[in-house]
Protein backbone atom coordinates (compact mmCIF):
# COMPACT_ATOMS: atom_id res chain seq x y z
CA UNK A 1 0.00 0.00 0.00
CA UNK A 2 1.27 3.39 -0.87
CA UNK A 3 1.69 5.74 2.06
CA UNK A 4 0.29 8.83 0.32
CA UNK A 5 -2.85 6.95 -0.65
CA UNK A 6 -3.59 6.31 3.03
CA UNK A 7 -3.79 10.07 3.60
CA UNK A 8 -6.22 10.42 0.69
CA UNK A 9 -8.35 7.79 2.43
CA UNK A 10 -8.04 9.80 5.66
CA UNK A 11 -9.27 13.00 4.02
CA UNK A 12 -12.09 11.10 2.36
CA UNK A 13 -13.12 9.80 5.78
CA UNK A 14 -12.91 13.35 7.11
CA UNK A 15 -15.36 14.51 4.45
CA UNK A 16 -17.60 11.55 5.21
CA UNK A 17 -17.65 12.41 8.91
CA UNK A 18 -18.15 16.08 8.08
CA UNK A 19 -21.37 15.12 6.30
CA UNK A 20 -22.70 12.21 8.33
CA UNK A 21 -21.75 13.29 11.84
CA UNK A 22 -21.01 16.99 11.64
CA UNK A 23 -23.84 18.25 9.49
CA UNK A 24 -26.52 15.81 10.60
CA UNK A 25 -25.73 15.60 14.28
CA UNK A 26 -23.66 18.54 15.45
CA UNK A 27 -24.96 21.37 13.25
CA UNK A 28 -28.63 20.36 13.07
CA UNK A 29 -29.72 21.59 16.55
CA UNK A 30 -28.81 25.13 15.53
CA UNK A 31 -31.72 25.01 13.09
CA UNK A 32 -34.33 23.84 15.59
CA UNK A 33 -35.51 27.35 16.62
CA UNK A 34 -36.19 28.17 12.97
CA UNK A 35 -37.94 24.83 12.43
CA UNK A 36 -40.07 25.44 15.52
CA UNK A 37 -41.02 28.91 14.33
CA UNK A 38 -41.73 28.05 10.69
CA UNK A 39 -43.50 24.73 11.27
CA UNK A 40 -45.38 25.70 14.41
CA UNK A 41 -43.91 22.84 16.45
CA UNK A 42 -43.70 23.12 20.21
CA UNK A 43 -40.58 22.52 22.31
CA UNK A 44 -41.58 18.95 23.14
CA UNK A 45 -41.98 18.03 19.49
CA UNK A 46 -38.60 19.55 18.63
CA UNK A 47 -36.99 17.61 21.46
CA UNK A 48 -38.56 14.35 20.35
CA UNK A 49 -37.17 14.90 16.85
CA UNK A 50 -33.67 14.92 18.34
CA UNK A 51 -34.50 12.06 20.68
CA UNK A 52 -35.76 9.91 17.81
CA UNK A 53 -32.61 10.57 15.82
CA UNK A 54 -30.37 9.73 18.78
CA UNK A 55 -32.27 6.57 19.72
CA UNK A 56 -32.23 5.27 16.14
CA UNK A 57 -28.52 6.00 15.83
CA UNK A 58 -27.82 4.22 19.11
CA UNK A 59 -29.89 1.23 18.00
CA UNK A 60 -28.23 1.12 14.58
CA UNK A 61 -24.73 1.35 16.09
CA UNK A 62 -25.30 -2.05 17.63
CA UNK A 63 -25.54 -3.48 14.12
CA UNK A 64 -22.78 -1.57 12.32
CA UNK A 65 -20.51 -4.63 12.16
CA UNK A 66 -23.22 -6.75 10.53
CA UNK A 67 -24.12 -3.89 8.20
CA UNK A 68 -20.53 -3.50 7.04
CA UNK A 69 -20.13 -7.25 6.54
CA UNK A 70 -23.29 -7.41 4.46
CA UNK A 71 -22.65 -4.42 2.22
CA UNK A 72 -18.83 -4.16 2.54
CA UNK A 73 -17.29 -0.92 3.73
CA UNK A 74 -17.35 1.06 0.48
CA UNK A 75 -20.94 0.29 -0.42
CA UNK A 76 -22.04 0.67 3.20
CA UNK A 77 -20.55 4.15 3.44
CA UNK A 78 -22.22 5.24 0.20
CA UNK A 79 -25.58 3.97 1.47
CA UNK A 80 -25.05 5.79 4.77
CA UNK A 81 -24.34 9.06 2.98
CA UNK A 82 -27.44 8.55 0.82
CA UNK A 83 -29.38 8.24 4.10
CA UNK A 84 -27.99 11.58 5.24
CA UNK A 85 -28.76 13.28 1.93
CA UNK A 86 -32.27 11.83 1.92
CA UNK A 87 -32.82 13.05 5.47
CA UNK A 88 -31.80 16.59 4.58
CA UNK A 89 -34.04 16.60 1.51
CA UNK A 90 -36.90 15.43 3.73
CA UNK A 91 -36.08 18.08 6.32
CA UNK A 92 -36.20 20.76 3.65
CA UNK A 93 -39.64 19.67 2.41
CA UNK A 94 -41.12 18.82 5.82
CA UNK A 95 -44.31 20.55 6.75
CA UNK A 96 -45.49 18.36 9.60
CA UNK A 97 -44.19 16.78 12.75
CA UNK A 98 -44.39 13.29 11.26
CA UNK A 99 -42.25 14.28 8.28
CA UNK A 100 -39.62 15.72 10.62
CA UNK A 101 -39.64 12.49 12.65
CA UNK A 102 -39.21 10.42 9.50
CA UNK A 103 -36.26 12.56 8.44
CA UNK A 104 -34.79 12.23 11.94
CA UNK A 105 -35.01 8.44 11.81
CA UNK A 106 -33.26 8.34 8.43
CA UNK A 107 -30.66 10.83 9.66
CA UNK A 108 -30.00 8.69 12.73
CA UNK A 109 -29.38 5.63 10.57
CA UNK A 110 -27.02 7.62 8.36
CA UNK A 111 -25.20 8.90 11.43
CA UNK A 112 -24.72 5.40 12.81
CA UNK A 113 -23.80 3.64 9.58
CA UNK A 114 -21.60 6.47 8.28
CA UNK A 115 -20.07 7.68 11.52
CA UNK A 116 -16.90 7.11 13.45
CA UNK A 117 -17.23 3.33 13.72
CA UNK A 118 -16.99 2.68 9.95
CA UNK A 119 -14.42 5.45 9.54
CA UNK A 120 -12.16 3.93 12.18
CA UNK A 121 -12.61 0.53 10.51
CA UNK A 122 -11.41 1.99 7.22
CA UNK A 123 -8.51 3.85 8.85
CA UNK A 124 -7.40 0.73 10.74
CA UNK A 125 -6.92 -0.98 7.38
CA UNK A 126 -4.76 1.80 5.96
CA UNK A 127 -2.75 3.14 8.88
CA UNK A 128 -0.24 1.35 11.03
CA UNK A 129 2.04 4.08 12.33
CA UNK A 130 -0.11 7.27 12.32
CA UNK A 131 -3.46 5.65 13.16
CA UNK A 132 -4.20 7.94 16.14
CA UNK A 133 -3.44 11.06 14.11
CA UNK A 134 -5.69 9.93 11.25
CA UNK A 135 -8.63 9.12 13.56
CA UNK A 136 -8.11 12.42 15.38
CA UNK A 137 -8.20 14.37 12.12
CA UNK A 138 -11.38 12.61 11.12
CA UNK A 139 -12.98 13.39 14.47
CA UNK A 140 -12.01 17.05 14.04
CA UNK A 141 -14.14 17.19 10.90
CA UNK A 142 -17.29 17.01 13.01
CA UNK A 143 -16.23 20.11 14.92
CA UNK A 144 -15.42 21.92 11.70
CA UNK A 145 -18.93 21.18 10.48
CA UNK A 146 -20.45 22.79 13.56
CA UNK A 147 -18.33 25.92 13.03
CA UNK A 148 -19.48 26.24 9.43
PESULLIN-V526187 format. One line per field, one symbol per residue. phi: phi as a letter, one per 30 degrees, with the letter a starting at -180 (. if undefined). A space follows every 10 residues. Layout:
phi->???
This chain:
phi->.ddddddddd dddddddedd cdddcddded cdedddddci dcdddddddd dddddddddd ddcddddddd cidddddddd ddeddddddd edcdbbdddd dddddddddd dddbcddddd dddddcccdc dddddddddd dddddddd
